[in-house]
Amino acid sequence: MEWKDLVIQNFGSAMGVLDRTLKGLTQEELDWQPKPDCNSIGWLTWHLTRSLDGLASSLTRDEELWTKDGWCSKFNRPADSTDTGYGHGPEDLAAFKSPNIDILLGYHRAALERIQKYLSTLDSSDLDRKIDDHWAQLFPTVASRLVIYLDEIQQHAGQVAYIRGLHQGKGWQEF
């Protein structure tokens, strides 16, 4: 297996978690918060996908799908590339109303396809390419960006599954 196949597969594994975890949830369950200052399943899915879309945009130097393809309208959110969930407080979390599962997963699929297509074009020398944006001081290269975002996306996908289990008990999973 080539390194990029491993990275592509790792990004794709979050999609599998989301597909299984969101299956059959009601609107109430998507918006349920364990406590008022906690994330909901819908918010976390939106946020991790906004992160993935932002990553793809920073690497491809192209507009985010959020605005380019009108996903912001489907989420009833502003066409603002900074609207990612970073810095959201309890009021923002409570105000977030998730769209339906098809929209949540459709946006994630679109962002995932974009990053996977980009990754398939890379060779190992591209990993050292510098990225010049507001995150460059912390994560200056393609490689460092991929590592931090893989970590973030996997953590949030796990949190989505955890919140479903917290709300419904452990019997929700089908294997």
N, C-alpha and C positions, 0 to 999 in steps of 0.2 A: 504494500500500500504506500502510495506517495503521501508526503506531508499534507499537501493541499486536499487530498481526498479525506484525510482524517479530520481536518478543520471543517470542510464542507459537511461531513457527516455529523460532526459535533454540533454545528449550528442547526442542522436539520432535526436533531434529537429533541430539541425544545418543542418543535412543531408536533411531534408525536405525543409529548406530555400534554400539550395544550389540547390536541384533538381528543385524547382520552378524558382529560379532566373537565373540559367544558361540555362534553356530550350530555345532553338531557337537562342541563341546568335551566332553571326559570330565571326570569328577569330579577325577581326578588333575590335569588341566590347569587346572581352575578354582582348585585349591588350590596350584598350583605357585608357588614364590617364586624369583626369580632368585638371591637371597641370603637368608640367614636374617632380615636386618633390612629386607627389601623387601616391598612389598605384592603380594598375589596378585590375579589377575583377579577372583575371587569377592569378595575383601575390597574391592577398589576399586569394584566395581559396587554392593555393599551400601552402602559409605560415601557414594558420590555420591548414591545414592537416599535414604539417611537425611538427607543435606543438603537435597535437594529437598523431602522430606516436612517437614522442620523449617522450611524457608522458607515453604511453603504454610501450615503451622500458625501461624507468627508473623504472616503477613499476614491470614489469615482469622480469627485468634483462636479457633481450634478445635483440638481434640485431634489429635495426630498419628495418621495411619493405622497407624503402627507398633503402637500399643496399641489404638486404636479398632477396627481391623479384624483384629487378631490376627496381624499379620505377624511380630511378635516370636516367636510360637510356631512359625511356619513356618520361621524361621531358627534355632530352638532357642537363642534369646537371651533375656535378661531383659526384662520389660516396663518398661524404664527409658528415659525420653526423653533422658537424657544419654548413652546407649550409641550413639554415632555414629561412633566411630573416632578422634575427635580425642584426641590424647595416647596413642594405642596405641603400645606399645613392641614390640620383637622377640618377646617371649613372647606378647603378645596376638595379634600377626600370625600366629605359628605355630599358636596354639590355634584360630584362626578356621577353621571348616570350612564351606565354602559349601554352601548347599542346591542343588538342581538348577536348571537353566537356566530352567525354567518359573516357578519361584518367584522367582528373581532378576528376570526380565523382568516377571512379573506385578506385583510390588511397584513396580517402576519405572513401569510403565504406569499403575497406580493413582495414584501420586504425580504423575505427569505430567498425567493427566486433571484432577486436582484443581487444580493450578496453572494449567493452561490455562483451565479454567472460570472461575477467579477473575480471571485477566488479561482475559478477554473482557468482564468487567463494569466495567472501569476506564475512566476518561477521564483526560486529561492532568493535571487538577488533583489527582487521587489520588496522583500520583507524589511530591508534596511532603508527603504525610501522614507525620507522625512516628510511629515505632514505639517503644514503651516496653518494652524487654526488656533482657537482659544484653548484647546486641550493639549497643545504641543509641548508645553513645559512639563506636564506630567507623563504624557504618552506620545513621544515624538515620532515614532516610526510605525509603519504598517504592522510589524510584528507585535509591538507593545499594545497597539490598539486592538488587534485581534484577540490577544490574551485577555485583556481587561473586559472586553465585551462578551467573549465566550463565558467568562466567569459571571458577569452580571446577568446575562440571559438565562444561564442554567440555574443560578440562584433564584431568580424570580419565577421561573417555570416550576421549580420545586416549591416555592411559597404558594403558588396558585393551587397546587395539589394538596399542600398542607391545609390551606384554608378550607378547601372542600371537605377534607377529612375532619377538620375541627367542627365544621357545620353539620355534616351528615354522618359522621362515624366512619370507621374504616371499611365498611362493607360496600362502599360505592365503586371500588375498582373491579374491573372485569379483566381477567388474564386468560 
